[in-house]
């Protein structure tokens, strides 16, 4: 495997331990890198570290915690690196929860988990299939990206997926945002129309059908400037105007959605 592991260590379940490599599942390289530039000169802007008006070399940078206004505890990189926490090298599965039990707001970033070496594949497969058959997620903590993260382990095809989770105090309560939403009674006819619209527009999820329009427009702008031409116009579907009557809008939407298609039998999935 060409990719370099993002984390390497042991997954431990009670007395069972197996070595694994963890790889970032997200492809950050697809993002278009934009740099800060000087409009006057067209040259790239470089930032410099300054302390009391004096530049500081990279090798002289350390960390500091402000315990009082203007007063800091200084921490050397070696001191931080030497912190002894078990999750730096071991992901200890401490409990299991139903796979639908965790609120979606707590999920952060996915990572692929792969057994390291043939000797680890048997235990890896047993844990993977046990999670799959029971419909459970393994919960633990892992030191990754310079901090200890809460995480969930679940089966994913032939491998497993490690989902980093937010801690409780990192997620804002939804109550403050939703409390002003009125408890409006739902019209039965409108509800039936909306449900029928959902049924007609339902289809298996295919992420390949969706494109990052901002990314494509930005690439087109860059290519146009390189080619000394005008960027191609992107046609954007305009809204049909303000919805005055919800029932009429739902009925018109149903007409444009076409007739409902017969649901196809779902193939048995082995992904989680």
N, C-alpha and C positions, 0 to 999 in steps of 0.2 A: 504494500500500500504506500503510495507516494506521499500522502499528506502526513504532516508531523502531528503527533498526538497533542491535544490541548492540555490533557491531564493524564497522568499515568499512576496507577496505584492498585489497591485491592478493594474488591467488594466483599464485605463480610456479612454473612447471615448466620447468626448464632456461632456455631463452631465450623461453618463452611466458609472458606476464603478462596477467591479466585482472582488472578491478576487480569486487569483489563486496560485497554487504551480508550481514551475518550476523545472524540473529534468534534469540532464545531460543525453543526448541521447547516448554519446559515452562511451563504456566500456573500461576504462583504465586498468582494472584489468587483462585483457588477456595478457598484455605485460609481458615478462619474466624479473623479477627484477634481475639486475646484480650489484654487489657491487664492489668497489675498494678493491683489496687485495694486500698484500705484497707477491711477488714471493719468497722471501727468507724465510719467516716464515709461509706463508699460513694463516696468520691472517688478519682479516678485518681492513682496514684503516679508522680511524676516523678523521674528520677535526675539527680543533679548531679555534675559533674566536680569533684573535690577534690584539691588538692595541699598537703600539710602543713597540713591543716585549713582551707585557704582555697579558696573556689570559683574555678574557672578558666573564663573565657569561651571559647566555641567557637572564636573567631578566634585565640585564643592557644594552641591545641592544636597540638603538633607530634609527630613520631615520635621514638623513642629506642631504641637497641640497648644492652642491658646486657652489657658486655664483662667486667666484674668485678662482684662483689656490691656493689650500690649505686652503681656507676659506669656512666655512659651516654654513648654517642656520640649527639648530637642531629642530627636530619635534618629540614630544612625541607621542606614539601610541594612547593615549586618544585624543590628538588634531586632529589627522587624522580621528579617528573614529567619532568625533563630527562634522565633516564637514556636513553642512546642504545643501543637494542637493535633489530636489524633486524626482529624479529617484531612490533614495535609497529604497523607499517604493512604488513608483507609476511608472508604465510604461504608459506614456501618449502618445497615438497614435495621432500624429500631422498631418499626411497626408497619402495619399494612392497612390500607383504607380502600374502600370501593372506588373504582376508577372514575365514577361520576360524582364523588363526594367533595372534591376540591373545587372551590369557586374559580371560575375562569379568570377573574381579576388577579389571582395569585401567580399565574403562569408567566414566566419571563422569557427564557431562551432554551431551545432544544440542542442536545448534543447526542451524537451516535456513540454507542458503547459496543466495543468489540473485544472478544476474548484475546488475551495475549498468549499465543502459542497453542499447539495442539493439545497439550496436557490440560489446559483450562477449558476446552470446549465441552467436555462432558458435563461438568458442574454448571457451566454457563447455560447449556441447553436445558438442563433440569430446572434451573431457576426461571428461565424465560418461559417455559411451557407451564410451570406451576402458576406463575403470575397470569398467564393467558387463560388457563382453565378456571381459575378462581375469580377472574375479573378484578384483581386487586392491583394496587400500586404500592411499591416499596418506598417508604419514607425514611430519609436520612439527611446527613449534612456532609458537605464536601468543601474543602478549602480550594478555591479556584478564583482566578482574576484578582488576587490580592485581598480576598475576604472569604469568610466562611458563609456558604450559601445553603439554605434549605433546598432539598431536591426530592424529586419523585422519579422512581425507576419503573419502566413499563416495557412490555414486549413490543417489538417493532420489526415485523418480517422475520428474517433470520437472525437479527441482532436485537438490541434493546435501545431504548431511548431514555436519556437522562434529561428531565425537564427541571431547570432551575426555577425555584419558587421565591416569591417575595415573603418576607416576614410580616406578621400581622400589623406591626406598627408602620410598615412601609406603604400599606394600602389604605387610602382615605375611605372613610365610611361613605356609602352611597346615600345615606339618609339626608344629609345636608343638601344634596343636589336634587333629590327626588321628592322631598317633603312638600314642595309647593305644587306638585302635579295633582290636579283635582281628581277625585274619585268619580269620574264621569261614567254614568251608565252606558253600556254598549247596546246600540240598536241591533236587534236580532237579524234583520234583513241585511244590514250593512256587514255584519259579522259573517254571514253566510256567503256574501259576495266576495269578501276579502279572503275567506278560506278557499273558495273556488279559484280565485286568482292565484293563490299560493300553489294549489294543486296543479294548475295548468303550467305554471312556470317552474315547477320542480324538476330537477334533473340531477344525475350523479355529479358530484363535485369533481371538476377537472381543472386544476390550477393552470394548466397550459393554455386554457381559453382566455385567461386574463393577462393583461399587459400593463406595465407601469407607464402610463401615458406621459407623466412628467419626465421620466427618464428618456423616453423616445423623443419628446419635444426638445429636451436639452441637447441630446445627441444631434438632432437635426439642426438646431441653432449653431452648434459648434462646427458641424460639417459645412453648413452654408457659409459661415465666416471664413473657413479655410478655403472654400471654393469660390469666394468672392461672388456670391449669389444671394438672392433673397430666399429666406427659409420658406419651405413649402407650407402653405396654409393648412391648418388642421381643422377639419369640419367638426363642429360641435353641435350636438343635438340640443335645440333650444326647448325650454319648458313650454308646455302648451298653454300657459297662462295660469292665473290664480284659480284654484279649485273653489267654486261657489257652492256646488251641491255634491257632497261626498258620495251619495248613492249613484248619481249620474256618472261621476268620475270613475267609480268602481265598475259600473256596467260598460263604459267605454273602454276601460282597461281590459276587461274580459274579452271584448270584441277584438282588440288588437293582439291578445294573447293566443288566439286561435283555439281550436278544439283540444280538449285534454287527450293526451296520449296514454295508451295502456301501459301500466308499469311493467317493466321487464323484470324477470326474476333476478334477484341479486346473487352474484357469485359469492361463494364463501371466501371471506377474507382472512388472511393470516397476519394482518398488521394490527396487532394490539387487541 
